[in-house]
Amino acid sequence: QGRRRASSLDAHEAFVVGLIEARKDITLNEMVEKLVTERLVRISRSALSDWLRGHGWTFKKSPHMHWSRSVPTY
């Protein structure tokens, strides 16, 4: 009780981290696809997102910039 359950992704942590480091703008959908095709791991996009957040990986969207400006608008 109160302990984190082991995830099927825990065994593939190095592979997931390698995907992120190889291409910083990789999407969750692309990661899910690569896990299925290269590692035969079936996982949902939301489960992958939760797993990444649980391991300290967060992704922030950059602020939008108006076409006439050279600095982000807030």
C-alpha positions as CSV (number, residue, x, y, z in Angstrom):
1,Q,0.0,0.0,0.0
2,G,1.4,3.4,-1.0
3,R,4.2,1.9,-3.1
4,R,4.6,2.7,-6.7
5,R,3.8,-0.2,-9.0
6,A,6.4,-1.3,-11.5
7,S,5.8,-0.2,-15.0
8,S,6.4,-2.2,-18.2
9,L,8.4,0.8,-19.3
10,D,10.9,0.6,-16.5
11,A,12.8,-2.1,-18.4
12,H,13.0,0.2,-21.4
13,E,14.0,3.4,-19.7
14,A,17.4,3.7,-21.5
15,F,15.6,3.2,-24.9
16,V,13.0,6.0,-24.1
17,V,15.7,8.4,-22.8
18,G,17.7,7.6,-26.0
19,L,14.7,8.5,-28.1
20,I,14.4,11.9,-26.4
21,E,18.1,12.7,-26.5
22,A,18.3,11.7,-30.2
23,R,15.5,14.1,-31.1
24,K,14.4,16.7,-28.6
25,D,11.1,17.4,-30.4
26,I,9.9,13.8,-30.6
27,T,6.1,13.5,-29.9
28,L,4.4,11.1,-27.6
29,N,2.7,9.4,-30.6
30,E,6.1,8.9,-32.2
31,M,7.5,7.4,-29.0
32,V,4.6,5.0,-28.6
33,E,5.0,3.9,-32.3
34,K,8.8,3.3,-31.8
35,L,8.1,1.3,-28.6
36,V,5.7,-0.9,-30.5
37,T,7.8,-1.4,-33.6
38,E,11.3,-1.7,-32.0
39,R,10.6,-3.1,-28.5
40,L,7.1,-4.7,-28.9
41,V,5.9,-2.7,-25.9
42,R,2.2,-1.7,-26.2
43,I,1.4,1.4,-24.1
44,S,-1.0,4.3,-24.4
45,R,0.1,7.8,-25.0
46,S,-1.3,9.0,-21.6
47,A,0.5,6.2,-19.8
48,L,3.7,7.1,-21.5
49,S,3.1,10.8,-20.5
50,D,2.5,9.8,-16.9
51,W,5.6,7.6,-16.8
52,L,7.8,10.4,-18.2
53,R,6.4,12.9,-15.7
54,G,7.0,10.4,-12.9
55,H,10.7,10.2,-14.0
56,G,11.2,13.9,-14.1
57,W,10.7,14.5,-17.8
58,T,8.5,17.6,-18.5
59,F,8.0,19.3,-21.8
60,K,7.1,23.0,-22.1
61,K,5.7,24.7,-25.1
62,S,7.6,27.8,-26.1
63,P,5.7,31.1,-26.0
64,H,4.1,32.2,-29.3
65,M,5.7,35.0,-31.1
66,H,3.9,37.5,-33.3
67,W,5.3,37.5,-36.9
68,S,6.5,41.1,-36.6
69,R,8.4,40.7,-33.4
70,S,11.7,39.2,-32.6
71,V,11.1,38.5,-29.0
72,P,8.3,36.4,-27.4
73,T,5.0,38.2,-26.6
74,Y,3.5,37.5,-23.1
